[in-house]
């Protein structure tokens, strides 16, 4: 339900940031991190269920399905990690103690 609008917003933000180097696309960073985390935490149980389910009969089919699902795990993970690294870091200030 929320993935499709996110794809359009992220495509807009990323293509606009490529076309205009001064474009501030920081508004898409937190949704990208949330999307990456949500997709990864959803796909891990799906893959584990597939590997431990008797409905997938052979190891060949399990490996094939894992290979098919892997881009849906890796790309959101990379997007989330990339945007997490690019988040602005809070500035720390050192407070000097006053001596009496």
Backbone bond lengths (Angstrom), bond angles and torsions (degrees), N, CA, C in turn:
res aa  C-N    CA-C-N  psi(-1)  N-CA   C-N-CA  omega(-1)  CA-C   N-CA-C  phi
1 X - - - 1.454 - - 1.536 110.45 -
2 X 1.329 117.43 -41.99 1.455 119.62 -177.85 1.524 113.29 -97.74
3 X 1.332 117.64 -12.14 1.456 119.11 -176.47 1.520 112.00 -70.20
4 X 1.314 118.29 -41.69 1.452 120.48 -176.25 1.533 112.33 -62.49
5 X 1.332 120.14 -48.14 1.472 118.28 175.73 1.529 112.44 -61.96
6 X 1.341 116.62 -34.58 1.463 119.28 177.99 1.519 110.74 -62.78
7 X 1.330 117.87 -40.67 1.464 120.58 -179.98 1.525 111.17 -59.17
8 X 1.324 117.22 -43.26 1.463 120.05 179.36 1.531 111.16 -66.36
9 X 1.325 116.81 -43.19 1.467 120.23 179.68 1.524 110.89 -65.46
10 X 1.322 117.71 -43.36 1.467 120.82 -179.51 1.525 110.77 -67.66
11 X 1.324 117.24 -40.42 1.466 120.17 177.51 1.514 110.23 -61.92
12 X 1.317 117.06 -43.02 1.463 120.71 177.40 1.526 110.85 -61.07
13 X 1.319 117.04 -48.15 1.467 120.72 -176.53 1.518 111.43 -64.74
14 X 1.319 117.15 -44.62 1.465 119.55 -176.65 1.520 112.33 -72.11
15 X 1.329 118.17 -39.89 1.468 118.90 178.21 1.526 111.02 -69.40
16 X 1.317 116.93 -36.35 1.471 119.70 178.20 1.527 110.61 -67.80
17 X 1.344 117.25 -36.02 1.463 119.35 179.29 1.525 111.33 -71.69
18 X 1.326 118.05 -27.12 1.467 120.71 175.46 1.518 109.88 -74.58
19 X 1.337 116.72 -41.19 1.466 120.37 -178.01 1.527 111.88 -71.59
20 X 1.321 117.13 -37.62 1.463 121.52 -179.24 1.526 107.83 -121.16
21 X 1.300 115.87 110.82 1.465 119.00 -175.81 1.529 112.66 -67.16
22 X 1.317 118.03 -22.60 1.462 120.28 -179.60 1.529 112.95 -92.43
23 X 1.329 118.02 6.35 1.461 121.85 -179.19 1.527 109.91 -73.22
24 X 1.329 116.03 129.69 1.461 121.25 -179.95 1.529 109.10 -92.10
25 X 1.301 116.22 107.37 1.461 120.29 -179.32 1.531 111.30 -107.15
26 X 1.307 117.08 28.49 1.465 120.39 -178.41 1.527 112.06 -65.66
27 X 1.319 117.54 -19.24 1.456 120.57 179.79 1.528 112.38 -67.74
28 X 1.333 119.20 -17.76 1.462 121.34 -179.19 1.528 111.36 -97.00
29 X 1.324 118.15 -5.97 1.462 120.20 -175.37 1.525 112.68 -65.04
30 X 1.297 118.27 -51.38 1.471 120.80 -178.00 1.530 110.88 -65.91
31 X 1.356 120.41 -43.58 1.468 118.03 174.61 1.527 112.99 -61.42
32 X 1.328 118.33 -32.18 1.469 120.74 177.84 1.520 110.80 -67.91
33 X 1.307 116.87 -39.97 1.465 120.53 177.26 1.530 109.93 -65.29
34 X 1.317 116.85 -43.19 1.464 120.43 178.92 1.526 110.56 -64.16
35 X 1.324 117.70 -41.83 1.460 121.22 178.34 1.522 110.92 -62.89
36 X 1.328 117.36 -45.46 1.454 120.68 179.99 1.522 111.91 -62.43
37 X 1.319 116.59 -44.29 1.472 120.41 179.78 1.524 110.98 -66.50
38 X 1.323 116.70 -42.20 1.464 120.57 -179.47 1.527 111.02 -64.03
39 X 1.325 117.34 -44.87 1.456 120.44 -178.52 1.523 111.27 -66.14
40 X 1.317 116.99 -43.20 1.467 119.88 179.96 1.523 111.54 -64.71
41 X 1.315 116.92 -43.91 1.462 118.78 -178.88 1.520 111.88 -72.35
42 X 1.310 118.37 -17.86 1.458 121.06 174.90 1.524 110.98 -83.91
43 X 1.313 117.16 -40.21 1.455 119.99 -175.75 1.523 114.05 -75.61
44 X 1.307 118.40 -29.01 1.464 120.03 179.71 1.533 111.14 -60.59
45 X 1.341 120.79 -48.50 1.467 118.95 176.54 1.538 113.14 -64.66
46 X 1.329 116.69 -33.87 1.466 119.31 177.40 1.520 110.24 -62.72
47 X 1.323 117.11 -46.12 1.464 120.39 179.32 1.528 111.43 -65.51
48 X 1.309 117.49 -40.43 1.469 119.79 179.08 1.524 111.15 -65.48
49 X 1.315 117.07 -40.21 1.460 120.38 176.92 1.524 110.37 -62.72
50 X 1.315 116.21 -41.04 1.465 120.16 179.57 1.529 110.77 -63.90
51 X 1.317 117.12 -40.95 1.472 120.10 -178.11 1.520 112.72 -72.21
52 X 1.323 117.74 -27.04 1.462 120.18 -176.31 1.529 113.01 -106.58
53 X 1.313 116.82 5.77 1.458 120.61 -177.84 1.529 110.96 -93.00
54 X 1.309 117.92 139.78 1.463 119.82 176.02 1.529 112.87 -74.60
55 X 1.335 117.57 -7.91 1.467 119.41 -179.83 1.533 112.49 -73.17
56 X 1.334 117.59 -19.25 1.466 121.02 173.93 1.531 105.60 -102.07
57 X 1.341 117.42 104.01 1.456 120.22 -164.33 1.525 116.46 -73.35
58 X 1.315 118.27 -38.09 1.467 118.58 -172.14 1.518 110.98 -118.22
59 X 1.328 115.21 160.03 1.456 121.12 177.38 1.524 110.91 -65.62
60 X 1.333 116.83 -31.25 1.461 120.30 177.19 1.520 110.68 -61.60
61 X 1.326 117.94 -45.46 1.464 121.33 179.31 1.531 111.63 -66.47
62 X 1.314 116.78 -35.66 1.463 119.42 177.84 1.525 111.09 -65.83
63 X 1.319 115.98 -42.91 1.467 119.60 177.65 1.522 111.32 -66.47
64 X 1.323 116.60 -38.87 1.462 120.66 178.82 1.526 110.81 -63.80
65 X 1.325 117.20 -46.29 1.461 120.19 178.73 1.531 111.61 -65.72
66 X 1.315 116.85 -36.72 1.465 119.73 176.55 1.521 110.51 -63.54
67 X 1.319 117.12 -42.04 1.472 120.67 178.17 1.524 110.92 -64.07
68 X 1.319 117.38 -36.73 1.468 120.44 178.75 1.529 110.60 -68.71
69 X 1.319 117.48 -39.84 1.475 121.63 -178.45 1.533 113.20 -79.44
70 X 1.311 118.53 -19.97 1.461 121.49 -172.55 1.539 114.27 -57.38
71 X 1.344 120.68 -42.43 1.475 118.20 176.93 1.528 113.32 -60.31
72 X 1.337 116.55 -31.88 1.462 120.42 179.36 1.521 111.94 -73.76
73 X 1.312 116.51 -12.90 1.459 121.53 174.54 1.523 110.81 -97.22
74 X 1.324 116.76 -45.57 1.467 120.61 -172.58 1.526 113.69 -73.05
75 X 1.334 118.08 -45.19 1.464 119.11 -177.47 1.521 113.12 -64.07
76 X 1.333 120.24 -46.70 1.469 118.26 175.00 1.520 112.76 -62.58
77 X 1.341 116.71 -34.30 1.464 119.60 177.68 1.532 110.47 -64.13
78 X 1.321 116.09 -43.09 1.471 119.93 178.66 1.523 111.75 -66.75
79 X 1.325 117.13 -40.29 1.468 120.45 178.04 1.526 110.28 -62.14
80 X 1.318 116.68 -47.49 1.467 120.27 179.58 1.515 112.62 -62.89
81 X 1.335 116.88 -43.31 1.469 120.12 179.73 1.525 110.89 -66.75
82 X 1.325 117.50 -42.04 1.463 121.48 179.63 1.525 111.08 -60.99
83 X 1.313 116.63 -45.46 1.467 119.61 -179.23 1.524 111.51 -72.17
84 X 1.316 117.50 -31.57 1.464 119.76 176.91 1.528 110.35 -65.25
85 X 1.317 116.36 -40.82 1.466 120.35 178.90 1.528 110.69 -65.86
86 X 1.325 116.75 -34.90 1.469 120.85 -177.52 1.524 114.03 -81.94
87 X 1.321 118.59 -5.78 1.463 119.99 178.50 1.522 109.87 -60.15
88 X 1.327 117.13 141.03 1.456 118.33 176.58 1.522 110.92 -64.94
89 X 1.300 115.40 134.73 1.460 121.03 -179.42 1.529 109.23 -84.40
90 X 1.329 116.12 140.97 1.465 117.82 177.56 1.522 110.83 -66.73
91 X 1.298 114.91 142.10 1.457 120.17 -179.92 1.523 109.59 -80.59
92 X 1.297 114.92 131.41 1.459 118.78 178.25 1.530 107.83 -101.95
93 X 1.282 114.71 141.01 1.442 120.08 177.79 1.508 108.61 -119.16
94 X 1.285 114.32 138.51 1.466 118.06 177.10 1.516 109.11 -92.75
95 X 1.277 114.41 131.12 1.464 120.42 -179.47 1.515 107.11 -103.25
96 X 1.317 115.69 119.97 1.451 120.10 177.73 1.529 109.17 -87.16
97 X 1.277 113.81 132.92 1.451 118.91 179.78 1.537 108.57 -74.89
98 X 1.306 114.18 137.98 1.465 119.13 178.34 1.528 108.54 -81.66
99 X 1.289 113.87 133.79 1.469 118.17 177.86 1.502 109.28 -92.97
100 X 1.337 116.45 138.47 1.476 119.07 -179.53 1.504 112.64 -73.05
